[in-house]
Amino acid sequence: MKLTGRGAGRQGPAPAPGVAENGMELSATGLPVTTRWARSGGAQWPRMTRAADTSPIPPGLDLRCRAPLQALVRERLSRWPVQALADDERLRAAVVLALADEGEGADLPGLPLRPGHWSDRAAVLVTLRAASLRAHAGQFALPGGRIDAGETPEQAALRELHEELGLALPPQAVCGRLDDMPTRSGYVITPVVVWAGVARDLRPHVAEVARVHRLPLTELLRPDAPLLDVAAGQAHPTLRMPVGSIWIAAPTAAMLYQFREVCLLERATRVAHFEHPRFAWS
């Protein structure tokens, strides 16, 4: 991967949250969410207690990684008025939201592996960046990187997916785009949604990817998502997405959130205005 300066989930102090009168952090739904720290696999993770609420999954939404979901995602993206940013001095990059089987699980705190049990529930492939990388080591990300000269965002997304995860997909796998995402580090990122299907045999590039997590789409639909952190001096809140008992931060979280809103809930939701945490600025 040639892209640096891309923010993702963090293994460090949590950003300043919005606080209610009782001192508890408030999620975007107004439900209290408590945060604590726990160790998993030698690393510290920000661990949360799920808010109790009913599921917002629309009746009749089939979240299995099968043809009806693929058709639904393609149809909704075909009607989405993508907010594309004009070319300027900023570097251009593409990332992939690859939809695949949940398989044996996400392998995250609160979402353990289930060896020997393969699920066809739909998931999005999220990576944990290798600890040896110079930028944003040990953070969550979507597969992706810089757009090379002469490439379209779709071509760059498919190339990076192959380079990082060993997953080769044809151009026909592309379902569509979400809005361009400007970053504090000087990039404009184009999110490309692709249909990966079963994707059983992933081969992560060890120099770039420490782990691959199959994040079930049901996690994106949690009632306590998104989490919005309000900080003094910021015009807009910082967005995080809770997954299992931890969280992923913007800009990765913002792209996951827009995918949820546009493709799963059919809501016209923009996300480029959300602030990114300071650890993603450089």
Buried (B, 14 or more C-beta within 10 A) or exposed (E): BEBBBBBBBBBEEBBBBBEEEEEBBBBBBEBBBEBEEEEBEEEBBBBBEBBEEEEEBEEEBEBBBBEEBBEBBBBBBEEBEEBEBEEEEBBBBBBBBBBBBBBBBBBBBBBEEBEEEEBBBBBBBBBBBBEEBEBBEBBBBBBBBBBEEEBBBBBBBBBBBBBBBBBEBEEEBBBBBBBBBBBBBEBBBBBBBBBBBEBEEBEBBEEBBBBBBBBBBBBBBBBBBBBBBBBEEEEEBBBBBBBBBBBBBBBBBBBBBBBBBBBBBBEEEEBBEBBBBEBBEE
